């Protein structure tokens, strides 16, 4: 059985900031940035054997982000579980960032290979952020 670990004030703040960022990004999927997000949908999902609708993927991932962000803020007792799910979500959408880099698709101000590559480096940091800020990162 896992013992309860207390989070530092910095971890609590980081969890709230991550939650707010996810809610904002998710809202963007559904509204103000909806036209930008298809740049991160890998062609293998829309042109391959799955033939998923690109806009449906953008909307579904936006709803997932809003849900995760809300859970990070509103469900402190489930924070470790939510942190693991958020980390898994960030890992699951990483192929979209790779696709944007490989196809050279401009979106979100990422209009160069260098900028798109920099975005790739940020994704592992999001995973670590989700784990650390929720106490899901193992302590020694």
TAVENGI-V196979 format. One record per backbone hydrogen bond with DSSP energy under -1.0 kcal/mol. NH is the residue of the N-H (numbers start at 1). CO is the residue of the C=O. If there is no record, write none. Layout:
BEGIN
NH_CO / NH_CO
END
This chain:
BEGIN
12_8 / 13_9 / 14_10 / 15_11 / 16_12 / 17_13 / 18_14 / 19_15 / 20_16 / 21_17 / 22_18 / 23_19 / 24_20 / 25_21 / 26_22 / 27_23 / 28_24 / 29_25 / 30_26 / 31_27 / 33_28 / 34_31 / 36_33 / 37_33 / 39_36 / 40_37 / 41_38 / 45_42 / 47_43 / 52_45 / 57_53 / 58_54 / 59_55 / 60_56 / 61_57 / 62_58 / 63_59 / 64_60 / 65_61 / 66_62 / 67_63 / 68_64 / 69_65 / 70_66 / 71_67 / 72_68 / 73_69 / 74_70 / 75_71 / 78_75 / 79_76 / 82_78 / 83_79 / 84_80 / 85_81 / 86_82 / 87_83 / 88_84 / 89_85 / 90_86 / 91_87 / 92_88 / 93_89 / 96_93 / 98_94 / 99_95 / 100_96 / 101_97 / 102_98 / 103_99 / 105_100 / 110_107 / 111_109 / 116_112 / 117_113 / 118_114 / 119_115 / 120_116 / 121_117 / 122_118 / 123_119 / 126_122 / 127_123 / 128_124 / 129_125 / 130_126 / 131_127 / 132_128 / 133_129 / 135_132 / 136_131 / 137_131
END
